[in-house]
Structure formats: C-alpha cells, structure tokens
Amino acid sequence: MIYATPAPPPSRFDHAGLAAQPLRLLMVVFTLYAAWTVPSLLPRWGISSGGFLLLAGWVGLAALALPLARGRISGVLGPTLLVAVAVLLRFAALWALWGHDAVADPLIYRQIAAAMIDGGPMIFHEPRTGVAFRALYPPLYPLFLTGIGAVAGLGQGVIWLSNLAFDLAAAALLVRIGARAGSRAGGRAAAWLYLVWPTFILASPFAQKEPLVALLVLAIALRMTRLRADTHPTPIDGAVVGALGGLLTLTQPGLLTVPLMFGLALLPVVGLRPMVALAVRSLPVLLLVMMPWWVRNALVLGRFVPLTTTGGIGLWIGNNPAATGNWMPLPPALGRLPELEQSAAAAAVARDWIVAHPADMLRLNAAKLLRAFGIEQFTLVRFGLLRPALASGHPALLFPMLQGALLATLAAATVAIGRLRTLPDGRLALLLTLAIVAQLIVFDLWFEFAERHRYVAMPFLFLLIGAAMTTTNERDATRHNAVHG
C-alpha cells in the first residue's frame, strides 16, 4: 500500500510556502557562489576538452530523470536498464581505480577492521604522534567492515560491492519517499539522479561511511513520513525510528538530532501529539542501541563518552584562525596529548578563540557553509593522494563534470522549490529538505564541516528536482492509488 501524504491540520498558514522561502534563498546563494568560484578553482585543477565531454555525458544521463518523472520510462524493464547503467558506471570507476588506495579515513577504517579481524581491539594508532585513539571513530562502520571482512576479506571489490548495495538501497528508499510525497515517478527521478551523481560513482571503490549515512537518514525520513495527523505512532514506528537513530549516531555522531529535525519540520503536517508520542516511544530504543558503546567506552577509557572523542578536535578544526572546514592537524603541543586530554584541550583552545573573536567566528563559519555547498572538489583532493598516484591530467578531465554537476543541481533545486511551493503535494519534499539543511547549519556547521558533510543533503535536493518534474496527471494518479490502493 502507498501511503497518502498526510492532510495538515487546519491552519491559516502555508507552512510549506514559509519553508520554501529561506530554502530557496539559500539555494540561490549557493548557486551563485558555485558559479562565482569557478575562476578561482581553474588555476588549481585546470580544464580540458575531454572534461567538457564528460560533463555533456553526465548531463545526458541526468536528463533521463525527466522522462522518468513524467512516467515515460515505467514498468519494470526501463528502470531496470537504468539501474544496470548505474551499476556499470560504478564498475567503470572500480576498473579505473583498481589497485589505488585512498589515504586518511578510507585507509584508517580498513586498518581498524583488519586489526579487529585479527582479534585486536577497536583502536587507531596515530603514526605521527604515537597516540592511541580508542573512541575517535564512531563504531558502526568499522564493525560493518569487520563483519564483511571476516567473511570475504577487505579487498577493493568487496568494499565496492558494499557501497553499491548501500547506494541501490538508498535509491529504493528515495522512490518510496517520492511516493509518500505524492509522486512515485518523481521518486524514481530522484533515485536516478542519486545513482548517476559523479562524486558518489567515483567514491564507490573506497571504504567510506557516507553511503551508509545516506541510507540511514533516508530510512528515518521514510518511516517518519508514514505518520498521519489522525493516528498515533505504533510501537513499531517508535522502535524503528529509535533503532535507526541510534545506528545513525553510531555512524555519524553529528547527525544525532536528525530525527528531531525531521520531527520539527513535519509538525505542521502530522501535528504535535503524534510527534511527541513518537519521541516517547523511540527514545528508549535509541538509548538501548547506544548502551553497548557507552559500556565499552567506560570499560576502555574509564569515563562516560556519549558519542566519540572527536567533538573537541572537530570544534578546533572548525574554529581557528587557519580553519577552512577541512581536516587539519592539531598543533604539536595538542597532538601529542592522550586521547581524552587532547579532545578537552582542543575544545578549550577553540572556545577561547571563539570568545575572543566572535565576529571572525561567524564569518569563518559562513564561509565554510558556502564552500561546502558551492564547491565539488573533494574527489580531486582524494585522487591527488592515491597510492600509487594516478596519471597526470585527471583533475582537468574531472573538474568540469564535478563542478558543473553541482552547479546544475543547485540551479535545478532552486527552480524546483519555486514550483513545489505552488503544488499541494510539494510540501513534504520541501519540509524534509529544509530539515536536513537546518540540521547541517544548526548542529554541524560549527565543527569540522566540508563538502563531504554536505553529501547527506544531496538525496533531498534530488527529491525536490524529481518532485518538481512530475506532471499534474501523474500526481493525480498517484494520489488516487494512495487513497484506494
């Protein structure tokens, strides 16, 4: 059964219209910045005619979202062929990057998992300082790698298959969320845009938690959009949202408040009492999911560590005179401290700087937000550090596609917001997108915050675009099926 979009309680306010105003303004600013920053990026990455061919190829693939949204590619065969194309694109990335290891987090995750497979503890030894970190990295993704690695190894092909599974599952959830928002075909269009996003394709051969994060966030959104104004959440609703929220926190602690933000955004649609009931039912389950991590940290570190020890370090990375939002090493005096002392000392230095330079802090974090949403170069930075090195010339080949795809997506999302605010069924996509963007700005921006932290918002931008492409006739058919299905 497809659930209809819940009818909002009587109100003289257009909540979706109000939500669209700040969201559209942000998208306009991000779009303008993405275009304005291109000349400053060219000296670093270059540009080539082959790059424009790749960009044109991506545009051609992305354009298939329109016939998907209009119902011209339907049934089973058409979408199945498109999924096959998405898989082949990822296989091409695996073939091109076979034997190249990424440094930083992808390498560290595999090292932690390999050590646990050999019977060791979950620990990361910082090679430059010799400090042993036992709770720096959230545990779920290393545990996942340990599980699959114990069975199939941690080779590049296994990592690629796991990322492929996460991406396909996330795409399937986008289709279902699209149906909840009033258009299954619009959800298919969003899923297609997700599957052909260049950054996600090029990252598929590497160990990374972002695909798992996207899957968990979309699963929470799907379950919460099941709620209606005239019904209370069931115990299963609370258990699912609580369990997913706990798993998300154990994967990306900064996103702990995602269910809260979705709940606040959906209040005009669902109402206060159902949301409070959902919170009461889900919170104990979330705490239960977190409990093993707390017990483990108390035993290993001798102290209650609710999330990870990254908080203080992330606050310093995000707030110091040289901060860009990207990871940067701590000063030697801080970097050599033991794990718990290091986090506390880094947080103290950051707080002192914020108190002494409040205006600089605000300007810095505004710049971090613009760069995170307006620049698509993390893939190029990662590729520049691969071992062994890639052949020269790949930045000029990839940069036009990466930055061009981001610019086109931001512009399309801006247009989509303007269209959806006038459509009754557009409110759900608008509110979900506002929630995830608000999550990043309210809770995550003030720490380490770069473009990879923005990736969690991309599925919702695709959802906006897919929903806005859908014709009125298809919406009417979907709503009829939702009511009578």
N, C-alpha and C positions, 0 to 999 in steps of 0.2 A: 504494500500500500504506500502511496505517496502522500505525505502529509501536506495539507494546505498551509499557506502562510497564515499564522495566527492573526485573527482580527484584533486590532488595537482597541483598548478601552476608549470610550467616548472622550474626546478632548478637542478643545478649540485650537490646539497647537499642531502644526505639521512637524512632528519630531524628525522624520527623515529629511524634510526640507531644511530644518535647522542644522541637522548633522552634515548635510551636503555643503553648507556654506564654508565652514572652516576647512573641511576636507578638500574642497575644490580650490580654495586659496592656497593651501599647502602644495597641491599638485601643480598649480600654475607656477609657484615659486621654484619648485624642484625642476620643472620642465625648463624654465628659463635658465636656471643655473646649469643644467646638463648641457644646454646649447652653448652658453657663455663660456664654460670651462674648456671646451674642445681645443681652442687655440693654445691654451696653456699646457695641454696634455700632449700635443703633437710633438714638441721637441723631445719629449721623453720616449714616446712609443713609435713615432713615425706613422706613415701611411703608405699604402701600396694599391695598385690597381687590383691585385688579387683580393685585397681586403674589401674593396667595393663589390667584387663578385660574390664574396661570402655574405656580405650584407644583403645583397639582392636576393641571394638564395634563401636567407632567413626570412626576408620579407615575403617571398613567395610561399614559404611554408606557413608562416604565421597567418597569411591571408586566408588559408583554408578554414580558419576559425569562423569566417563569415558564413560560408555555406553550411557549416556545422550548426551555427546559431539559427540559421533560417530553416533548418530541417531538410536541406537538400542533400545532406550526407547522413542517412539514417539507416535503420535496420541493424544488422549485425556485421555485414561484410565491410561496409565503408569505414566505420570506426575501428574495426579490427585491423584493416590495412593501415590506417593511420598509426595505430599503436605499434604495428610492425615497423613502420618507418622510424618512429621514435626509438625503438629498440636498436635498429640498425645504426642510427646516428650515435647512440651511446657505444655501440660496438666499434664504430669507426674511431671514436675517441680513445677507447681502450687499445685498439691496434696502434694508433699513432703514439700513444704514451706508454706502450708496453716496455717494462724494464726501467722506467724512470720513477724514482722515489721522491715523494714530496717531503720537505723538511717540516719542522715545527709540529703542530698538533697531529697531522696525519701520521707522522713517524712516531710521535710520543704515544699515541693511542695504541699503535701496534706493539710498541715496546712493552707497555704496561700489560697488554693482553698476553703477549708471549711469555712474560715473566710469570703471570698467574697460571698459564697453561702448564708451566714447569713446576708449579707448586709454590711459587713465591707469593708475597703479599701484593696488594694493590699499592704500588709505590712508584714515584718518579724521581730519579736522581738527576738533579740539575748539573750538567757536566762542567759548566764554567765556575760554579761556586762549591760544588760538592754537597749542597743542601739536599736532604731527602724530604720530598713532599708526599704526604700520605692522604691528604684531603684537598689537594689543589684542583684536581679534575673531578667533575661530577661522575658518579659511578656507573650509570646505566649503560652508556655506550661502550666503555671498556669491558663491562660484563657481557654485553652482547657479543663483542668481538671475541672474548674468551670462549663463549659458548660455541660460536660457529667455527672458531679456530681449532678448538679441541676436536671437532668432528672432521673438518675439511681443510684445516690449515689457514694461514693468513696471507695466502698469495693474492696477487693483484686481481686475478679472475674471481676469487671468492668475494673480495671487497666489492668488485664491480657488480656482481650478482646481488649482493645485499642492498647496494644503493639503487639498483634497478627495481628491486622488489619494493623498496620504500617509495620510489617515485611513482610506480604504477599504482600502488595502494593510495597514495595521496591524490593522484588523478581521479581514481574511482570515487574518493570522498568528495572531490570538487563537483563531480557530476551529481551526486546525491544532494549536496548543499545547493546546487543550482536548482534542483527540483523543488527543494524547500522554499527557495526564493522566488519560485513562480515559473521557472523555465529549465527543464532538464536539458534541452538543446543548448541553452546558454551555459549550463554547467559543462557540457561536452566541449564547447568552445574554450572555456577557461582551462579545462583539463589539457586540451591540445596545446594551448599557449604555454602551460606549465611544462609539458613534456618536450617542447622544442626550444625552451629558454636556453641560450647558448652557454651561459655560466654553469647551469646545472648539468648540461651534457658534458662539458669539458672537465667538470669535477668528479664525474662518476667513477673514474678508476682509483680514487683516493679515499682512504679512511677518514670519514668526517661525520659529525653528528647532525649537521644541518638537515639532511633528508629525513632523519628520524624526528627531529624537532618539528618540521613542517607537518609530518604525518600526525603527530600527537596533537598539535594545535588544531588541525582540521577536524580530527576526531572529536575534540572537545566542542568545537563550533557546531558540528553536525548534531551531536547529542543535545546541546542546549537549544538549538533551533527546533527541536521536537516539541518543546513546551508550548502550551497554549494558555490564553488568558482565562479560559473557563475550566481548566483542570489543574490539579496539583501534581507535582512530580512524583513518580513512583519510587519505591526503594531502589529499583534497578537504575533509574535515572541518577539518583544520588551516588550509588556505588560506582557507576561508570564514570561520571564526571570526577568524583573523588579519586578513583584509581588513575584515570588519565592525568589529572592534575598532579598527583604525586609522581608519576612516571616522568612527566614533563619537567618537574622540578629537579628530579634526579638526573636529567639530561642537560637542562639549561636553567640553572637556578634563577637567573634574572627574569625568567618568564613565569615565576610562581604565581603572579597575580593575573595571568591571562584569563582564567575562569571568572575572576572578579570583574575584569574589564568587559568581557562578553556579557556578563550579567547586568552590569550597569547600562550598557548600550541597548540591551534588549528589554529593559524595564518598560519603555513606552509600548512595546508590543505584547509583552507577557503579563506585566503587572507586578506589583511589589510582593504580594503574598506568595505566589508560586516561586519567585526567586529566593525569598527568604527560606521557604521550605526546602528548596534545592540545596541552599547553602548548609542548612542544618543537617541534611541527610548526607551531603558529600564530605563535609569537613572531617568527621571521624575516620572515614575511609582514607582520605588523603593523609591524615596523621598516621594511620596504621601502615600505609605504604612507606612512609618516611622512617618509621621506627627502626628497622634494621640498620639503616645508615647512621642514625643517632647512636644506637648502641655500639656499633662498630667504632665510630669516632671516639666515643667515651672510653672504650677499651684501649684503643690505639694511641690516642692523643691525651687521654686523661682529662678531657674537657668536653663540654657540650658544644658541638659545632653544628648548628642547624642546617646549613647549606654546604658551603665549601670555604676554604681559607683564601679564596680568590678575591673576596669582597674588598679588603683593604688595598690589595695590589691593584685591582681594577679601578678603584677610586683614584689612586695616584696616577695610573696610566691615563685616565681621563681628565685629570686636573693638575697640570703642572705647566710651567712656562713654555715647555717644548712640546706639549701634547698635540697630537693630531687625531686622536681617536683610535689609532692603530697600536698594536702591541709595541712596547719599548722596554728595554731592560731597566731594572731599578738601578739607582746609584750603587756603587760597590759597597758602601757602608751599610746599605739596607739589604742588598742582595745576598750578603754572607750571613745574615741572621737566621736562626732556626725558623721553621715554618710559621708557627703561631706568632712569634715575636716579629717576624718580617711583615706579616699582614697588619698587625696592630701598628707598627711603626710607620709603614707606608700610608695607612689611613690617617695617622696623626699629622704627617707632613702635608698630605693633601688638604686636610681640614684647615690647617694653619694658612696654607696658601689661599684657599677659598675665602677665609675670613679677612685676610689682608688685601685680597684683590677681587672683590665681588663682581665688579663690572667686567674685568678681564675674564672671569669665570663664565659669565653669561655670554660674552662674545665668543669665547672658545667653544662652548657647547652649541651655540647656534651654528658656528662654522662646521662642527662635527656632524650636525644634522644635515646640513646642505651637502657636505661631501659624501655622507653615507647614502643619501638618496639620489644624488646627482652625478655620481661617478661610478663607472663599472670597469675597474682595473685590477681588482684583487686576483683574478685569474692570471693576468700578465705578471704580477708580482710573484705569484706562486710558481709560474712556469720559469721565471728567471732564476729560481733557486733549486730547480730539479737536479737530481743526481742520477745518472750523468746529465750534463747540460743538453738542452735542446739545440737544434741547429739555429744559427742566427737568422734573423728575419721574421721570426714568428710574431713579434709584437706588432709590426707594421701590417701583418696579414690579419691579425685577430682584432686589433683595436677598433677599426671601423664597425665591425659587426657587433662587438660588445657594447660600445658606447652608443652606437646607432640604435641597437635594440632597446636599450634603456630609454633613450630619448623618445623613441616611437611609443613605447609602452606608457611612459608618463603622460605624453600628449594624448594618447588614446584614453587613458584613465580620466584625464581632465574632461574630455568631451563626454565620456560615459557618465560621469557624475551629473553633468548638466542635463543629460537625457533622463537618467533614472529618477531624478528628483521630481519629475512630472509624471512618473508611472507608479501606480499603486503598488505594483509588485517589486518595485526597485528598492523599497525601504530596507529590506533585510540585508541585501548586499552592501548598501551604504552603511548601515549600522555596524555590521561585522568589520568592515574595513576601517571605519572610524575607531572601533575598539582596539584593533591591533596597532594602528598608528599611534593612538593615545597611549597604549602600553609602552611603546618604544620611547615616546617623548617623556612621559611622566616618570617611568621607573628605570629605564635602561640607558637613556642618553647620558646620564651624569657619570657613568663609569667608562670603561673601555668600550668604545662604540664606533664601529667602522662599517663599511658596506656589507660585510658578511652578516652583521647583526640585523641588517635590513631585509635579508632574504626571506625571513618569516612572513613579511608583508606581501611578497610578490604574488602568492596564490590569490590573495584577496583583491589585488589590482586586476589580475586576470579575470576574477569573478565579476568585477564591475564591468569590464570590457565585454565579456561574454553575455552578461545580462542585458547590456545596452544594445547589443547587436540583434537581439531576438525580436522577431516581428510580433505585432499585437495578436495575430491569428494563432500563432504557436502558443503564446501566453494563455489565450483563452482555452485552447485545447488542454494545456497542462493543468489549468485550474479546474476544468471540468473533470479530468481524470482524478485529480486530487480529491475532489468532493465525492465523486461517485466510484472511485477505484477501491 
